[in-house]
Amino acid sequence: MNESYAESDLKILTDALGHIASNPRIYIGEKYVPENLIARLASDLMIFGSLAISIERINGWWKISSELDWLQTDDGHISYDEFYSLVPILGKELFRDKAGVLLNAFSIFLVTVGTDGLKVIKGGYETGDLPLDHNHIKDVIGRKLFVKLPAEIVIT
């Protein structure tokens, strides 16, 4: 049975993060495994051309580092759209949502560090347990992402 849809059936998402968070099954499947979200980011980084990626788990934080600043645009500016937009990876003949927006939707805290300095995308790190010191900020090469994910997400 083929269903047909009219233009009026289409709905533009104005709150991508809210849609992702309220529909986890669509984006992360039947079972939430935090490591899968981290692996998805590593996969995206490889697609972007990163040759050196490191992943560490420190005090409940995930630290993902790349020698490539994947937030830098072709004209040299830094764009944080990666964390807010459902726009797929362009120019790689791949249609899938960017891992950054999924991490933003499901994380408790999300912090990135690059040559542009430290940027809090979500939450904060007021507890003082962010595994980062001032040397990491001034001597950064590429991009580092620090993320704290919940232990559990209820999939309905």
C-alpha positions as CSV (number, residue, x, y, z in Angstrom):
1,M,0.0,0.0,0.0
2,N,1.5,3.3,-1.1
3,E,0.6,6.4,0.9
4,S,0.6,9.7,-0.7
5,Y,1.5,12.9,1.1
6,A,0.5,16.4,0.4
7,E,2.7,19.5,1.0
8,S,0.4,20.3,3.9
9,D,1.6,17.0,5.6
10,L,5.1,18.3,5.8
11,K,6.2,20.1,9.0
12,I,9.3,22.2,9.3
13,L,11.1,21.5,12.6
14,T,11.8,24.7,14.4
15,D,13.3,23.0,17.5
16,A,15.6,20.2,16.3
17,L,17.1,19.6,19.7
18,G,13.6,19.3,21.3
19,H,12.5,16.9,18.5
20,I,15.6,14.7,18.9
21,A,15.3,14.6,22.7
22,S,11.6,13.8,22.7
23,N,12.0,11.1,20.0
24,P,15.2,9.2,21.1
25,R,14.1,6.0,19.3
26,I,14.4,7.7,15.9
27,Y,17.9,8.9,16.6
28,I,19.5,6.3,18.8
29,G,17.5,3.2,18.4
30,E,15.9,0.8,20.9
31,K,18.6,0.9,23.5
32,Y,20.7,3.9,24.7
33,V,24.4,3.1,24.8
34,P,26.5,6.2,25.5
35,E,29.5,4.7,23.8
36,N,27.6,4.6,20.5
37,L,27.1,8.3,20.5
38,I,30.8,8.8,21.1
39,A,31.7,6.3,18.3
40,R,29.3,8.2,16.0
41,L,31.3,11.4,16.6
42,A,34.6,9.6,15.9
43,S,33.1,8.2,12.7
44,D,32.0,11.7,11.6
45,L,35.5,13.0,12.3
46,M,37.0,10.4,10.1
47,I,34.6,11.3,7.4
48,F,35.6,15.0,7.8
49,G,39.2,13.9,7.2
50,S,40.7,13.6,10.7
51,L,43.6,11.3,10.8
52,A,44.3,11.5,14.6
53,I,41.4,11.0,17.0
54,S,41.7,10.2,20.7
55,I,38.9,9.3,23.1
56,E,39.3,9.2,26.8
57,R,36.9,8.8,29.7
58,I,37.9,11.0,32.7
59,N,35.8,11.5,35.8
60,G,32.6,10.7,34.0
61,W,33.4,13.0,31.1
62,W,34.2,11.8,27.6
63,K,37.0,13.8,25.9
64,I,37.2,13.5,22.2
65,S,40.3,15.2,20.5
66,S,41.1,15.7,16.9
67,E,44.1,17.3,15.2
68,L,41.4,18.7,12.8
69,D,39.1,21.5,13.9
70,W,35.9,20.1,12.4
71,L,34.0,23.3,13.4
72,Q,36.2,25.5,11.1
73,T,34.5,26.5,7.9
74,D,36.1,26.8,4.5
75,D,36.6,30.5,5.0
76,G,38.3,30.0,8.3
77,H,35.5,30.9,10.7
78,I,34.2,28.7,13.5
79,S,30.6,27.5,13.2
80,Y,28.7,25.9,16.1
81,D,25.9,24.8,13.8
82,E,27.2,21.2,14.2
83,F,25.5,21.2,17.6
84,Y,22.2,22.7,16.7
85,S,21.3,21.6,13.2
86,L,19.9,18.4,11.7
87,V,21.5,19.3,8.3
88,P,23.4,16.2,7.1
89,I,27.1,16.0,6.4
90,L,27.5,17.7,3.1
91,G,30.0,17.0,0.3
92,K,30.7,13.5,1.5
93,E,27.9,11.8,-0.4
94,L,26.5,10.7,3.0
95,F,23.1,11.5,4.3
96,R,23.0,11.2,8.1
97,D,22.5,13.6,11.0
98,K,25.7,15.0,12.5
99,A,26.8,13.5,15.7
100,G,27.3,16.9,17.3
101,V,23.5,17.7,17.4
102,L,22.8,14.3,18.8
103,L,25.3,14.8,21.6
104,N,23.8,18.2,22.3
105,A,20.3,16.8,22.5
106,F,21.2,13.9,24.9
107,S,24.1,15.3,26.9
108,I,24.1,16.8,30.4
109,F,27.1,19.0,29.7
110,L,28.9,19.8,26.4
111,V,32.0,21.9,26.1
112,T,34.3,22.5,23.2
113,V,37.8,23.9,23.0
114,G,39.6,25.1,19.9
115,T,41.8,28.0,18.8
116,D,38.8,30.2,19.5
117,G,38.9,29.3,23.2
118,L,36.4,27.5,25.4
119,K,32.8,27.4,24.4
120,V,30.0,25.9,26.6
121,I,27.4,24.4,24.3
122,K,25.2,22.9,27.0
123,G,25.1,23.0,30.8
124,G,28.3,24.0,32.5
125,Y,31.1,22.6,34.4
126,E,30.7,24.4,37.7
127,T,31.4,21.3,39.8
128,G,35.1,21.8,38.8
129,D,35.4,18.2,37.5
130,L,35.9,19.2,33.8
131,P,39.2,17.5,32.9
132,L,40.7,20.6,31.4
133,D,43.3,23.1,32.6
134,H,44.5,26.5,31.2
135,N,47.4,24.9,29.3
136,H,44.9,22.9,27.2
137,I,43.1,26.0,26.3
138,K,46.1,28.1,25.2
139,D,48.0,25.3,23.5
140,V,45.1,23.6,21.7
141,I,45.6,22.1,18.3
142,G,42.5,21.1,16.3
143,R,39.4,20.7,18.5
144,K,38.6,19.0,21.8
145,L,35.1,18.1,22.9
146,F,34.1,17.3,26.5
147,V,30.8,15.7,27.0
148,K,29.0,14.3,30.0
149,L,26.2,11.9,29.1
150,P,23.4,10.5,31.3
151,A,23.7,6.9,32.5
152,E,20.2,6.2,31.1
153,I,17.7,7.6,28.6
154,V,14.2,6.3,28.7
155,I,13.2,5.1,25.2
156,T,9.4,5.2,24.7
